[in-house]
Amino acid sequence: SPREGRALRRKFELFTGNLIMGTYTFITLALPEGWIVQRSKNPPDIYYMGEVGGRRWILEGYAHYYLTNQVTGESYDLLVEVKKGKGRKEDRFKEGERLVSLAGHRAFIKVRSYTRGFFRKEPVTEHDIRTYCDVTDRRISIQIASPSELPEEVLEALLDSECH
């Protein structure tokens, strides 16, 4: 369609919090039109929170969500994990990775395939996107896994996500 491309992106702020503490953000994901993020039944695990640049961030923790195509109903497992500090090997390029830019930072994408399930085995493709945000001093990992291949348009949109 003529409206396709970079313009039609929706933002999904992945956050957690409560009435007493307020809300803290993991990351704000950018997705193409027709895609949404849904919470899973698993509560997020948060270890450290803090304020950077007037915004409240989760500095260490992880959360599980679903990335869902509203048209086809296809659902992908989405795991977001953040850790404080730069880490030792996070910034190094590893074999089989693709170098991209996520929210203005160097990022690496690794794709791997494996089989999951005990009786009913199914092949799974997992995309692991990781970067380091020097503004919030966090290592960020976004893992998306599904038996279905992740459309390239979703991967491209995700690179417009915001981490600071």
One Martini backbone bead per residue (centre of mass of N, CA, C, O) as a GRO file, in nm:
protein
  164
    1SER     BB    1   0.101   0.032   0.012
    2PRO     BB    2   0.147   0.380   0.020
    3ARG     BB    3   0.177   0.385   0.359
    4GLU     BB    4   0.423   0.255   0.378
    5GLY     BB    5   0.679   0.228   0.617
    6ARG     BB    6   0.818   0.434   0.859
    7ALA     BB    7   0.561   0.596   0.955
    8LEU     BB    8   0.405   0.323   1.044
    9ARG     BB    9   0.425   0.347   1.384
   10ARG     BB   10   0.417   0.186   1.698
   11LYS     BB   11   0.409   0.249   2.046
   12PHE     BB   12   0.550   0.045   2.327
   13GLU     BB   13   0.540   0.064   2.664
   14LEU     BB   14   0.755  -0.106   2.884
   15PHE     BB   15   0.612  -0.153   3.203
   16THR     BB   16   0.617  -0.091   3.562
   17GLY     BB   17   0.413  -0.092   3.868
   18ASN     BB   18   0.274   0.133   4.122
   19LEU     BB   19   0.119   0.351   4.329
   20ILE     BB   20   0.372   0.405   4.509
   21MET     BB   21   0.623   0.401   4.289
   22GLY     BB   22   0.529   0.380   4.012
   23THR     BB   23   0.668   0.402   3.693
   24TYR     BB   24   0.874   0.174   3.491
   25THR     BB   25   1.106   0.139   3.221
   26PHE     BB   26   1.245  -0.056   2.977
   27ILE     BB   27   1.094   0.000   2.686
   28THR     BB   28   1.026   0.136   2.357
   29LEU     BB   29   0.844  -0.003   2.113
   30ALA     BB   30   0.858  -0.056   1.764
   31LEU     BB   31   0.580  -0.104   1.534
   32PRO     BB   32   0.396  -0.212   1.306
   33GLU     BB   33   0.119  -0.212   1.167
   34GLY     BB   34  -0.074  -0.470   1.339
   35TRP     BB   35   0.101  -0.460   1.599
   36ILE     BB   36   0.138  -0.608   1.933
   37VAL     BB   37   0.157  -0.586   2.288
   38GLN     BB   38   0.142  -0.849   2.532
   39ARG     BB   39   0.078  -0.965   2.822
   40SER     BB   40   0.164  -1.187   3.052
   41LYS     BB   41   0.128  -1.386   3.338
   42ASN     BB   42   0.408  -1.302   3.396
   43PRO     BB   43   0.579  -1.139   3.611
   44PRO     BB   44   0.800  -0.917   3.660
   45ASP     BB   45   1.155  -0.886   3.719
   46ILE     BB   46   1.287  -0.668   3.972
   47TYR     BB   47   1.597  -0.512   4.100
   48TYR     BB   48   1.635  -0.223   3.949
   49MET     BB   49   1.587   0.132   3.996
   50GLY     BB   50   1.572   0.456   3.810
   51GLU     BB   51   1.691   0.788   3.735
   52VAL     BB   52   1.699   0.930   3.395
   53GLY     BB   53   1.635   1.223   3.264
   54GLY     BB   54   1.345   1.223   3.427
   55ARG     BB   55   1.331   0.909   3.406
   56ARG     BB   56   1.197   0.589   3.466
   57TRP     BB   57   1.399   0.297   3.521
   58ILE     BB   58   1.490  -0.018   3.443
   59LEU     BB   59   1.807  -0.156   3.531
   60GLU     BB   60   1.699  -0.446   3.648
   61GLY     BB   61   1.550  -0.703   3.446
   62TYR     BB   62   1.241  -0.891   3.353
   63ALA     BB   63   1.014  -0.971   3.069
   64HIS     BB   64   0.703  -1.110   2.951
   65TYR     BB   65   0.570  -1.135   2.619
   66TYR     BB   66   0.362  -1.055   2.332
   67LEU     BB   67   0.379  -1.078   1.984
   68THR     BB   68   0.111  -0.951   1.773
   69ASN     BB   69  -0.083  -1.031   1.498
   70GLN     BB   70  -0.393  -0.894   1.421
   71VAL     BB   71  -0.451  -1.049   1.153
   72THR     BB   72  -0.334  -1.358   1.203
   73GLY     BB   73  -0.257  -1.420   1.528
   74GLU     BB   74   0.025  -1.429   1.560
   75SER     BB   75   0.267  -1.548   1.807
   76TYR     BB   76   0.531  -1.410   2.012
   77ASP     BB   77   0.796  -1.438   2.202
   78LEU     BB   78   0.882  -1.187   2.462
   79LEU     BB   79   1.206  -1.090   2.585
   80VAL     BB   80   1.306  -0.861   2.842
   81GLU     BB   81   1.643  -0.745   2.923
   82VAL     BB   82   1.815  -0.585   3.203
   83LYS     BB   83   2.144  -0.437   3.273
   84LYS     BB   84   2.388  -0.320   3.450
   85GLY     BB   85   2.609  -0.197   3.262
   86LYS     BB   86   2.840  -0.306   3.019
   87GLY     BB   87   3.025  -0.522   3.043
   88ARG     BB   88   3.256  -0.723   2.873
   89LYS     BB   89   3.116  -0.856   2.578
   90GLU     BB   90   2.874  -0.691   2.451
   91ASP     BB   91   3.045  -0.516   2.217
   92ARG     BB   92   3.105  -0.776   2.068
   93PHE     BB   93   3.152  -0.947   1.787
   94LYS     BB   94   2.986  -1.230   1.666
   95GLU     BB   95   2.930  -1.507   1.525
   96GLY     BB   96   2.640  -1.459   1.325
   97GLU     BB   97   2.612  -1.153   1.330
   98ARG     BB   98   2.427  -0.847   1.319
   99LEU     BB   99   2.477  -0.515   1.243
  100VAL     BB  100   2.311  -0.248   1.413
  101SER     BB  101   2.060   0.003   1.495
  102LEU     BB  102   1.950   0.100   1.831
  103ALA     BB  103   1.859   0.395   1.934
  104GLY     BB  104   2.168   0.485   1.840
  105HIS     BB  105   2.293   0.199   1.877
  106ARG     BB  106   2.481  -0.055   1.893
  107ALA     BB  107   2.381  -0.370   1.746
  108PHE     BB  108   2.282  -0.719   1.786
  109ILE     BB  109   2.198  -0.998   1.570
  110LYS     BB  110   2.069  -1.321   1.654
  111VAL     BB  111   2.011  -1.632   1.487
  112ARG     BB  112   1.820  -1.917   1.604
  113SER     BB  113   1.772  -2.275   1.602
  114TYR     BB  114   1.518  -2.490   1.753
  115THR     BB  115   1.382  -2.740   1.970
  116ARG     BB  116   1.056  -2.774   2.113
  117GLY     BB  117   0.956  -3.000   2.329
  118PHE     BB  118   0.866  -3.328   2.410
  119PHE     BB  119   0.643  -3.458   2.220
  120ARG     BB  120   0.580  -3.188   2.056
  121LYS     BB  121   0.782  -3.100   1.825
  122GLU     BB  122   0.923  -2.767   1.753
  123PRO     BB  123   1.031  -2.530   1.558
  124VAL     BB  124   1.259  -2.254   1.640
  125THR     BB  125   1.289  -1.899   1.615
  126GLU     BB  126   1.555  -1.679   1.728
  127HIS     BB  127   1.576  -1.339   1.828
  128ASP     BB  128   1.871  -1.151   1.924
  129ILE     BB  129   1.877  -0.833   2.078
  130ARG     BB  130   2.169  -0.623   2.143
  131THR     BB  131   2.257  -0.358   2.381
  132TYR     BB  132   2.404  -0.037   2.470
  133CYS     BB  133   2.318   0.218   2.708
  134ASP     BB  134   2.485   0.512   2.799
  135VAL     BB  135   2.259   0.681   2.935
  136THR     BB  136   2.148   0.429   3.138
  137ASP     BB  137   2.348   0.197   3.182
  138ARG     BB  138   2.246  -0.052   2.973
  139ARG     BB  139   2.166  -0.376   2.906
  140ILE     BB  140   1.994  -0.497   2.611
  141SER     BB  141   1.741  -0.757   2.566
  142ILE     BB  142   1.579  -0.903   2.273
  143GLN     BB  143   1.349  -1.176   2.256
  144ILE     BB  144   1.234  -1.372   1.969
  145ALA     BB  145   0.991  -1.646   1.960
  146SER     BB  146   0.909  -1.889   1.690
  147PRO     BB  147   0.782  -2.095   1.444
  148SER     BB  148   0.770  -1.835   1.306
  149GLU     BB  149   0.872  -1.607   1.098
  150LEU     BB  150   1.013  -1.305   1.122
  151PRO     BB  151   0.940  -1.021   1.000
  152GLU     BB  152   1.132  -0.771   0.871
  153GLU     BB  153   0.944  -0.528   0.952
  154VAL     BB  154   0.972  -0.579   1.257
  155LEU     BB  155   1.275  -0.551   1.284
  156GLU     BB  156   1.294  -0.264   1.169
  157ALA     BB  157   1.107  -0.127   1.377
  158LEU     BB  158   1.266  -0.204   1.641
  159LEU     BB  159   1.510  -0.004   1.572
  160ASP     BB  160   1.306   0.248   1.672
  161SER     BB  161   1.347   0.223   1.948
  162GLU     BB  162   1.341   0.318   2.308
  163CYS     BB  163   1.606   0.368   2.588
  164HIS     BB  164   1.618   0.720   2.658
   0.00000   0.00000   0.00000
